[in-house]
């Protein structure tokens, strides 16, 4: 198993510190799908994901958005 990314660790700390709005903003600009999956794994392991419904939905939405093929790329 690979080491969790720094991004996932920092966002998890925001969530555990009850700063959900800042965590949601970071999730919307997540660097990669892998980082989001690591964040979900970290939050699932300690039970935080079940307590934060909006974080759960936002991570799933961003994974879907980042996984989808791009139809148009700006120049």
ZIFEN-V504766 format. One record per residue. RES is the residue in one small letter. PHI is phi as a letter, one per 20 degrees, with the letter a starting at -180 (999 if undefined). D_FIRST is the distance of its C-alpha to the first C-alpha in Angstrom with 1 decimal. Layout:
RES PHI D_FIRST
RES PHI D_FIRST
//
This chain:
x 999 0.0
x e 3.8
x f 6.7
x f 8.9
x f 12.0
x f 15.3
x g 17.0
x f 15.0
x f 15.5
x f 19.2
x f 19.9
x f 18.5
x f 20.9
x f 23.7
x f 23.2
x f 23.2
x e 26.3
x m 28.1
x d 28.4
x f 27.5
x f 29.8
x f 28.0
x f 24.6
x f 26.1
x f 27.5
x f 24.1
x f 22.5
x f 25.5
x d 24.7
x g 20.9
x f 19.8
x b 17.4
x f 16.2
x g 12.6
x f 13.7
x f 15.5
x f 12.9
x f 10.7
x f 14.1
x f 14.8
x f 11.8
x f 12.7
x f 16.3
x f 16.0
x f 14.4
x d 17.4
x n 19.9
x f 21.0
x f 20.6
x f 23.3
x e 25.6
x d 25.5
x f 26.7
x f 27.3
x f 23.8
x g 22.5
x f 25.1
x f 24.6
x f 20.8
x f 21.6
x f 24.5
x f 22.8
x f 20.0
x f 23.0
x f 24.9
x f 22.3
x e 21.5
x f 25.3
x f 27.0
x e 29.3
x e 32.9
x b 34.4
x d 33.3
x f 35.7
x f 37.0
//
